[in-house]
């Protein structure tokens, strides 16, 4: 069975609904956490695709998280080789960073169920080209990115770019991988913290009952389409 490598980060979550979507396309996903040391189970050129997930780390914090430098190299090499790559949140920001775009701290965090507009450029895209023009998706970030000029912007909202493409590499600022279990893990620190955090968590939790099932359907279809690029 062909295999996709997923780079994950401490407290950054898992591939979530992507596992089932990959299996439907006869692919499996191996997760590697560079922060824990070691190497993937096989040489990088033996994987058919790459996923880079989100995390608490930010672009420019290599001194604090030295393993990010290796990740930047892998992401850049993958894009240079035009191999299938799927970046989520921090992963999308890495894509922009290594290819000459910019990453910036936003005035306010985007946490929760927020509207995303799919742009006309997405209509014919083999991965993102489906679904309604307006999506309600799960966002969980305090940094955004401006892709390099050669990128095709696929989705955005009033705050920042939410999806873009560079050849066979797709970057998503939103979190299409997240399921109920993973979101619950992210909400727990907010619920255990100060009043403002608890208020945000309660709002997000209320929206989950309305939006999660549709969002998971979207995430699985999005990754199935990406997985077909890796077969």
Residue pairs with C-beta under 8 A, 6 or more apart in sequence:
1 26
1 27
1 28
2 26
2 27
2 28
2 48
2 230
2 231
3 27
3 28
3 29
3 30
3 42
3 46
3 47
3 48
4 22
4 27
4 28
4 29
4 30
4 47
4 48
4 49
4 50
4 51
4 227
4 230
5 29
5 30
5 32
5 40
5 44
5 47
5 49
5 50
5 51
6 15
6 18
6 29
6 30
6 31
6 32
6 50
6 51
6 52
6 53
7 32
7 33
7 34
7 50
7 51
7 52
7 53
7 71
7 74
7 91
8 14
8 15
8 31
8 32
8 33
8 53
8 55
9 33
9 35
9 53
9 54
9 55
9 56
9 57
9 90
10 33
10 35
10 36
10 55
10 56
11 55
11 56
12 53
12 54
12 55
12 56
12 90
13 53
13 54
13 175
13 177
13 178
13 182
13 185
13 186
14 31
14 53
14 177
14 182
15 29
15 31
15 51
15 53
15 177
16 177
16 178
16 179
16 182
16 219
17 176
17 177
17 178
17 179
17 216
17 219
17 220
17 223
18 29
18 51
18 177
18 219
18 220
18 223
19 29
20 220
21 219
21 220
21 221
21 222
21 223
21 224
21 227
22 28
22 29
22 223
22 224
22 227
24 220
24 224
24 227
25 224
25 227
25 228
25 230
25 231
26 231
27 48
27 49
27 227
27 230
27 231
29 51
30 40
30 41
30 47
32 38
32 39
32 40
34 67
34 70
34 71
35 65
35 67
40 47
44 74
48 84
48 230
48 231
49 83
49 84
49 85
49 86
49 226
49 227
49 229
49 230
50 74
50 75
50 78
50 83
50 84
50 85
50 86
51 85
51 86
51 87
51 88
51 91
52 71
52 75
52 85
52 86
52 87
52 88
52 90
52 91
52 94
52 95
53 88
53 89
53 90
53 91
53 177
54 88
54 89
54 90
54 91
54 140
54 141
54 175
55 89
55 90
57 64
57 65
57 68
57 90
58 90
58 93
58 103
58 105
58 143
59 68
59 90
59 93
59 94
59 97
59 103
59 143
60 103
61 68
62 68
62 69
71 94
72 94
72 97
72 98
75 85
75 87
75 91
75 94
75 95
75 98
76 98
76 99
78 85
78 169
79 85
79 95
79 98
79 99
79 166
79 167
79 169
82 167
82 168
83 168
84 168
84 169
84 226
84 229
84 230
85 95
85 168
85 169
85 170
86 169
86 170
86 172
86 223
86 226
87 93
87 94
87 95
87 169
87 170
87 171
87 172
88 172
88 175
88 176
88 177
89 140
89 141
89 172
89 173
89 174
89 175
91 171
92 145
92 163
92 164
92 171
92 172
92 173
93 103
93 143
93 144
93 145
93 171
93 173
95 101
95 147
95 164
95 166
95 169
95 171
96 102
96 103
96 145
96 146
96 147
96 148
96 151
96 164
96 171
97 103
97 145
99 147
99 148
99 150
99 151
99 166
100 148
100 149
101 145
101 146
101 147
101 148
101 151
102 145
102 146
103 143
103 144
103 145
103 146
104 143
104 144
104 145
104 146
105 142
105 143
106 141
106 142
106 143
106 144
106 159
106 160
109 141
109 142
110 139
110 140
110 141
110 142
110 159
111 139
111 140
111 200
111 204
112 138
112 139
112 140
112 200
112 203
112 204
112 207
113 136
113 137
113 138
113 139
113 204
113 207
113 208
113 210
113 211
114 136
114 137
114 138
114 139
114 157
115 134
115 135
115 136
115 137
115 157
116 134
116 135
116 136
116 137
116 139
116 155
116 156
116 157
116 162
116 163
116 174
117 133
117 134
117 135
117 155
117 156
117 157
118 128
118 131
118 132
118 133
118 134
118 135
118 154
118 155
118 163
119 153
119 154
119 155
119 156
121 152
121 153
121 154
122 128
122 129
122 154
122 155
122 163
123 129
125 152
125 154
125 165
126 225
126 228
126 229
127 165
127 170
127 222
127 225
127 226
127 229
128 154
128 155
128 163
128 165
128 170
128 222
128 225
130 221
130 225
131 218
131 221
135 155
135 218
136 207
136 211
136 214
136 215
137 162
137 174
137 175
137 176
137 215
137 218
138 174
138 175
138 176
138 178
138 183
138 211
138 215
139 162
139 173
139 174
139 175
140 175
140 178
140 186
141 173
144 159
144 160
144 161
144 173
145 160
145 161
145 171
145 173
146 160
146 161
147 153
147 161
147 164
147 166
147 171
148 166
150 166
151 164
151 165
151 166
152 164
152 165
152 166
153 161
153 163
153 164
154 162
154 163
154 164
154 165
154 170
155 161
155 162
155 163
156 162
156 163
160 173
161 173
162 172
162 173
162 174
163 170
163 171
163 172
163 173
163 174
164 170
164 171
165 171
168 229
170 226
172 222
176 215
176 218
176 219
176 222
176 223
177 219
177 223
178 186
178 215
178 219
179 212
179 216
180 208
180 212
183 204
183 208
183 212
187 201
187 204
187 205
189 197
190 197
190 198
190 200
190 201
191 197
191 198
191 201
191 202
